């Protein structure tokens, strides 16, 4: 077969969502990740993106170049537009470059327009720096079905998740599920959307359906993440371990090992976490997420100089605002105020740039403002997030802490309770709730929460873990005979009925 003919068929295969390999002059089509090692970079990226798996940055770049070239001469290919848009999303996530998101939006909207019979449009040459920061006219998913390829609709859901617009992601994902309930591709994006909205039961149901329809390391990793949120630590560990053993690519193995590292770090086992992240770096050299995970473990072990180097390397490769916040707080804990302020300014700049490309970074900005800026501004940001139905444990915890820092402890306790209810064992959440209870003179519950935080992870934060130990020392030991003032409301001994905490008021 002539070289140009092979290229044409390979392009057609990619447009149809399959890989193609030339072996002994025969073109073989590979519809799944079997034999992925034999595929070229474009097909490897296609297989990964199609399976909801992590893809190598170089493979994504090759796939984007391939789809752009194809679409210049085939602008009516709606499937290829969907592939290009999804690849832009993954490229933006993989490089923490939100400038790719407007490009993804335009490509995915073009896929919908072409499917409806609208005009096509050849893509502009990708410069790697993104578009003009604007957004294409959105086709809003409503009560009726949205016409378009499932790949385009899933791509739009992935884009919404990447922008932290979980309400839109839920709508796009549910639109695909309504049209094709047995197509597994809608369920990963729905898991992410439901988690961002704090609907952990629906996330669990979506996971159950995904596991019925599909298998592989990416599904196991998602199972580990869902189980962690429910507080099922052993189950999460088992699934992440299984994912690492069954990974189909170095990128999948690194992701699974990083998940194991995160689970170990949250359990207060930094040495074990360090080993997992170093193994991930062996699988994928220089992986930014692994560097950041190793930095956290090194900081917990007191190896702060190595930790700062890893954070700096991670930020150079993947400039996420949350990494800048973590490094800034590490500098703060070391008394390096100037270096800390540099990182905080970096955080603001990157969050602002992301906002210009449609990304919602209010959670990380609210966390930053609560501890290092204007607590009342943090409350305003996080209240707005709650009003958007972004009611995850992370938002509940951050809003509760911001309210406490702003002097509104009574209301803060409502949200801190919501953060600790779903089941995840988080030292940070426990500490925040304990400090809020201490401010309300609820000394018994406060002591238990802060003890729980330090028992879960004695080094959960370079700034806050020392404060937790100071708070516990200030609380002292409980009096002999048990607490006499459980609620901090008077000297009387509480009745049995009063010991039972009533549920927090509805928000």
Secondary structure, DSSP 8 states (H G I E B T S, - for coil): --HHHHHHHHHHHHHTT-EEEEETTEEEEE-SSTTGGGS-HHHHHHHHHHTT----HHHHHHHHHHHHHHHHH-TT-HHHHHHHHHHHHHHHHHHT-THHHHHHHHHHHHHHHHHTT----------SS---S---------SS---S-HHHHHHHHHHHHHTT-HHHHHHHHHHHHHH-TT-THHHHHHHHHHHHHT-HHHHHHHHHHHHHH--SHHHHHHHHHHHHHHT-HHHHHHHHHHHHHT-SSHHHHHHHHHHHHHHHHHTT-HHHHHHHHHHHHHHSTT-HHHHHHHHHHHHHTT-HHHHHHHHHHHHHHS--HHHHHHHHHHHHHTT-HHHHHHHHHHHHHHHHHHHHTT---HHHHHHHHHHHS-HHHHHHHHHHHHHTT---HHHHHHHHHHHHHTT-HHHHHHHHHHHHHS----HHHHHHHHHHHHHTT-HHHHHHHHHHHHHH-TTS-TTHHHHHHHHHHHH----TTS-S-TTSS-SS---HHHHS-------
